[in-house]
Amino acid sequence: MKDKKIKYFVVSLPRTGTSTICKMSEIVGKKWSHAPVSRYENLIKNSSKNFFSDTPIFNPNVIREIISYEDIDSKFIFIDRDFNQVYNSWVNCGLYRNYSMMYNKSINDINMSNSQKFDFKNYNESFLNKRLNEKTYKKVFETHKSTVINLVKDNNKDLLIYRLNEGWDKFCDFLEVSIPDKEIPWLNKGKMFDKI
């Protein structure tokens, strides 16, 4: 039996630093895919990419699917960021507005594009079908965090719980790579995702 391919999956929600950590992975020699959306299964199984984050990787159902892949040694990273900062980032970059629009279309049975349907499905499953707003966000955020962390731990998979301000050491140790002589690149601050 051939060796399993090691691949890394960032299971925290969007706006936690997923763009930054992808760039970090590139600096240490990984090939990343940020928001692989509906092509995720093909990219994970059939491409040379080995570092994945954002939609739909944070969805607990997708994490279960990834864990079931027998030919991949999956390792997981959760970026631990203060929920108020994440919520404010969702609002400031326009992702919250986009999510709310999709939610309203869903409850009013208004057609969405295929990409909107895919995004909304992953958000909704991750949020346990609860509408995300200022009142519910803390609960939704904390429930998602405990769900994905427990899911990874319960399946005896390697997990790094990481804060971006912890620097390179912990990240590089988990990826088993040398620490680069570069600053951590802070990407996507206050910006909306290019794909939206």
C-alpha positions in Angstrom: 0.0 0.0 0.0 1.4 3.4 -1.0 2.0 6.1 1.6 -0.9 8.4 2.3 -0.6 12.0 1.1 -0.4 14.5 4.0 -2.8 17.3 3.5 -3.8 20.2 5.8 -7.2 21.6 6.4 -8.1 24.9 8.1 -11.4 24.4 9.8 -12.1 27.8 11.3 -14.7 30.1 9.8 -14.0 32.7 7.1 -12.5 36.0 8.4 -10.4 34.3 11.0 -7.1 34.7 9.0 -7.6 32.0 6.4 -5.9 34.1 3.6 -3.0 34.9 5.8 -2.4 31.2 6.9 -2.6 30.1 3.2 0.1 32.6 2.3 2.1 31.3 5.3 1.8 27.8 4.0 3.1 28.9 0.6 6.1 30.6 2.2 7.0 27.2 3.8 6.5 25.3 0.6 2.9 24.1 0.6 0.5 24.5 -2.3 -2.8 26.0 -1.1 -6.3 26.4 -2.2 -8.4 29.2 -0.5 -12.1 28.7 -0.9 -12.0 25.7 -3.2 -15.8 25.8 -3.3 -17.6 23.0 -5.2 -14.4 21.6 -6.8 -13.0 20.8 -3.3 -13.2 17.0 -3.5 -11.3 16.9 -6.9 -8.7 19.3 -5.6 -8.2 17.4 -2.4 -7.9 14.0 -4.1 -6.4 14.7 -7.5 -4.3 17.8 -7.4 -0.9 18.6 -6.0 -2.5 21.1 -3.6 -1.9 20.1 0.0 -3.3 23.1 2.1 -7.0 24.0 2.1 -9.0 26.7 3.8 -12.4 28.5 3.7 -15.6 27.4 2.0 -16.5 24.6 2.3 -13.6 23.3 4.4 -15.0 24.7 7.7 -18.3 22.8 7.3 -18.5 19.9 9.8 -20.1 17.7 7.2 -17.2 18.3 4.8 -14.7 17.7 7.7 -16.4 14.3 8.2 -16.0 13.6 4.5 -12.3 14.5 4.5 -11.7 12.4 7.6 -13.2 9.4 5.7 -10.7 9.7 2.7 -8.6 6.6 3.1 -5.7 7.7 0.9 -5.1 11.0 2.7 -3.5 11.7 6.0 -5.6 14.7 7.0 -4.3 17.2 9.6 -6.4 20.1 10.8 -5.8 23.7 11.9 -8.2 25.9 13.8 -7.4 29.6 13.8 -8.5 30.8 17.2 -9.5 34.4 16.9 -11.8 36.5 19.2 -15.4 36.1 18.0 -16.1 39.9 18.2 -13.2 40.5 15.9 -14.5 37.9 13.5 -18.0 39.1 13.5 -16.9 42.7 13.0 -14.8 41.5 10.1 -17.8 39.8 8.6 -19.7 43.0 8.8 -16.9 45.4 7.6 -15.9 43.3 4.6 -19.5 42.8 3.4 -19.6 39.0 4.0 -22.4 39.4 6.5 -24.5 41.4 4.0 -23.9 38.7 1.4 -24.8 35.9 3.9 -28.0 37.8 5.0 -29.0 38.3 1.3 -28.6 34.6 0.7 -30.5 33.8 3.9 -33.4 36.0 2.9 -33.5 34.4 -0.6 -33.6 31.0 1.0 -36.5 31.7 3.4 -38.5 33.5 0.7 -37.8 30.7 -1.8 -36.1 33.1 -4.3 -33.7 31.6 -6.8 -30.0 31.8 -6.1 -27.1 31.1 -8.4 -25.3 27.8 -8.0 -22.4 29.4 -6.2 -24.7 31.2 -3.8 -26.6 27.9 -3.1 -23.3 26.2 -2.4 -22.0 29.0 -0.1 -25.3 29.2 1.8 -25.5 25.5 2.2 -22.1 25.4 3.9 -22.8 28.4 6.1 -26.2 27.1 7.1 -24.9 23.7 8.0 -22.1 25.2 10.0 -24.4 27.5 11.8 -26.9 24.7 12.6 -29.6 26.4 10.5 -29.6 29.4 12.8 -29.6 32.9 11.3 -26.3 34.7 11.9 -26.7 38.1 13.5 -25.2 40.2 16.3 -27.4 38.4 18.9 -26.7 34.9 17.8 -23.1 35.2 16.5 -21.3 34.4 19.8 -23.3 31.2 20.2 -23.0 30.2 16.6 -19.2 30.9 16.6 -18.6 29.0 19.9 -20.8 26.1 18.8 -18.9 25.8 15.5 -15.6 26.0 17.2 -16.4 23.2 19.7 -18.1 21.1 17.0 -15.1 21.1 14.6 -12.5 20.7 17.4 -14.3 17.8 18.9 -14.9 16.2 15.5 -11.2 16.2 14.7 -10.2 15.0 18.2 -12.8 12.3 18.3 -11.4 10.9 15.1 -7.8 10.9 16.5 -6.6 13.4 13.8 -3.8 15.8 14.4 -5.0 19.3 15.3 -3.3 22.6 15.7 -5.2 25.3 17.6 -3.4 28.5 16.5 -3.5 32.2 16.9 -1.8 34.2 14.2 0.0 36.3 16.8 1.9 33.2 18.0 4.3 33.5 15.1 6.0 30.9 12.9 7.3 28.4 15.5 4.1 26.6 16.4 2.8 26.6 12.8 6.0 25.3 11.3 6.4 22.7 14.0 3.0 21.3 13.1 3.8 21.3 9.4 7.2 19.8 10.1 9.0 22.5 8.1 11.8 25.0 8.9 11.0 28.4 10.2 11.3 31.0 7.4 13.3 34.2 7.7 10.2 36.3 6.8 7.6 38.3 8.5 4.1 36.8 8.7 2.1 38.3 5.8 -1.1 39.9 7.0 -3.6 39.6 4.1 -7.2 40.5 3.4 -7.6 42.9 6.3 -10.9 44.7 5.8 -11.4 43.3 2.3 -14.2 41.3 0.8 -13.3 38.0 -0.7 -12.4 38.4 -4.3 -14.8 35.6 -5.4 -17.9 37.4 -4.0 
